[in-house]
């Protein structure tokens, strides 16, 4: 029981939890942004592929 009382009064534990929450929020934001960027890049490469295929079709290649 003394361990829990000491743990609750310890400010270092609270600080560690706060840093952990901040790191988790940053990770969630980064994953979201990277997912959106990935979708954008995929769409761009799709357009490039379509353009190249159309160019090859017109040239008879």
Secondary structure, 3 states (H helix, E strand, C coil): CHHHHHHHHCHHHHHHHHHHHHHHHHHHHHHHHHHHHHHHHHHHHHHHHHHHHHHHHHHCC
